[in-house]
Amino acid sequence: MGKEHTDFELLKKGLKFMAFALPLLFLSPYLITLSFLNKENLMFFIFLFVGIIAGAGAIYFCFKGINTILKSIF
């Protein structure tokens, strides 16, 4: 049997992805809610666009982080 240890460098990389995702997970719903509170002016479109981009980024970084962490363990 060979050595079956966790690759700590890859684990650190996965945790960094998760650290990038954490603020986006809180920021995106806040920005989308803020956009719907400002329906009467131009800030609606700005906050909505930035909120959707932040939500997509949160999903991407969560997926990439979990995938990288699983690769480091197995």
C-alpha positions in Angstrom: 0.0 0.0 0.0 1.2 3.5 -0.9 1.0 6.6 1.2 -2.5 8.0 1.2 -2.2 11.4 2.8 -4.0 14.6 2.3 -2.3 17.0 -0.1 -2.1 20.1 2.1 -1.2 22.5 -0.6 -4.2 21.6 -2.6 -6.3 21.7 0.5 -5.1 25.3 1.2 -6.1 26.2 -2.4 -9.6 24.8 -1.9 -10.0 26.7 1.4 -8.9 29.9 -0.3 -11.7 29.4 -2.9 -14.2 28.9 0.0 -12.9 32.0 1.7 -13.6 34.0 -1.5 -17.1 32.5 -1.7 -18.1 33.3 1.9 -18.4 37.1 1.5 -20.1 36.7 -1.8 -22.7 34.4 -0.2 -23.8 37.2 2.1 -23.2 40.1 -0.4 -25.3 38.8 -3.3 -28.7 38.5 -1.5 -28.1 41.9 0.1 -27.5 43.6 -3.2 -30.4 41.9 -4.9 -32.7 43.0 -2.0 -31.3 46.5 -2.2 -32.0 46.6 -5.9 -35.7 45.8 -5.4 -35.9 48.5 -2.8 -34.7 51.0 -5.4 -37.1 50.2 -8.3 -37.9 53.8 -9.1 -34.4 54.9 -10.2 -31.3 53.7 -12.1 -29.7 52.1 -9.1 -32.2 49.1 -9.5 -30.3 47.9 -12.6 -26.8 48.6 -11.1 -27.5 46.7 -7.8 -29.3 43.9 -9.6 -26.5 43.3 -12.1 -23.8 43.4 -9.4 -25.9 41.1 -7.2 -26.5 38.6 -9.9 -22.7 38.6 -10.8 -21.9 38.2 -7.1 -24.3 35.3 -6.8 -22.8 33.6 -9.8 -19.3 34.1 -8.4 -20.4 32.6 -5.1 -21.7 29.5 -6.8 -18.6 29.2 -8.9 -16.2 29.6 -5.9 -18.2 27.2 -3.8 -18.2 24.5 -6.5 -14.5 25.1 -7.2 -13.6 25.0 -3.5 -15.5 21.9 -2.7 -14.1 20.2 -5.8 -10.5 21.1 -4.9 -10.9 20.1 -1.3 -12.3 16.7 -2.3 -9.4 16.2 -4.8 -6.9 16.9 -2.0 -8.5 14.4 0.3 -9.0 11.5 -2.1 
